[in-house]
Amino acid sequence: MSNTEQLLSQLRDIQEPPPPVGVSLWLIAANLVVFVFIALLFYRQRQRRRERWRNEALREIDWARQLEPASCLLHLAKLLRKVMRYQGQDISGDRGQWLAQLDQAFNTHWFTQSDGRIFGDALYQTQTPSVANMSVLCSELERQIKSLPVNPVVSSGARKSTSGE
């Protein structure tokens, strides 16, 4: 036998390493924790996006509280129009229908039968409410906005106007 054959005969056969005995539990737990964390981040981000309009409206109400009553009332009226547009409601030019539309959108009678009437014909009168009345009005408007659903309910009229018909 030659030297090469002798060396080759001393080599062992190629063997695969033994399979792992089991998957380590800490690796499974770590992957599960990372998955739950990522899922919570996505959920939180989605909720923040859906609630953005409401939070912005509430911040505008807080900002309006610091204004004089006439400016505050005007700012709140503009805010109501923004909220109604976001909700997909048709905004008519008739002030009498406007309060009824607000009541329907907010599912209340506050705008036609209570202090919310100030956003109708009373908005265009020279008489302005006091600072205390504006504080109550702002608080009630905050409550009304918080009661709205997160997703806007698009009316059939708004669908027609957005589809170009």
Rosetta blueprint (number, residue, H / E / L):
1 M L
2 S L
3 N H
4 T H
5 E H
6 Q H
7 L H
8 L H
9 S H
10 Q H
11 L L
12 R L
13 D L
14 I L
15 Q L
16 E L
17 P L
18 P L
19 P L
20 P L
21 V L
22 G L
23 V L
24 S L
25 L H
26 W H
27 L H
28 I H
29 A H
30 A H
31 N H
32 L H
33 V H
34 V H
35 F H
36 V H
37 F H
38 I H
39 A H
40 L H
41 L H
42 F H
43 Y H
44 R H
45 Q H
46 R H
47 Q H
48 R H
49 R H
50 R H
51 E H
52 R H
53 W H
54 R H
55 N H
56 E H
57 A H
58 L H
59 R H
60 E H
61 I H
62 D H
63 W H
64 A H
65 R H
66 Q L
67 L L
68 E L
69 P H
70 A H
71 S H
72 C H
73 L H
74 L H
75 H H
76 L H
77 A H
78 K H
79 L H
80 L H
81 R H
82 K H
83 V H
84 M H
85 R H
86 Y H
87 Q L
88 G L
89 Q L
90 D L
91 I L
92 S L
93 G L
94 D L
95 R H
96 G H
97 Q H
98 W H
99 L H
100 A H
101 Q H
102 L H
103 D H
104 Q H
105 A H
106 F H
107 N L
108 T L
109 H L
110 W H
111 F H
112 T H
113 Q H
114 S L
115 D H
116 G H
117 R H
118 I H
119 F H
120 G L
121 D H
122 A H
123 L H
124 Y H
125 Q L
126 T L
127 Q L
128 T L
129 P L
130 S L
131 V H
132 A H
133 N H
134 M H
135 S H
136 V H
137 L H
138 C H
139 S H
140 E H
141 L H
142 E H
143 R H
144 Q H
145 I H
146 K H
147 S H
148 L L
149 P L
150 V L
151 N L
152 P L
153 V L
154 V L
155 S L
156 S H
157 G H
158 A H
159 R H
160 K H
161 S H
162 T H
163 S H
164 G L
165 E L
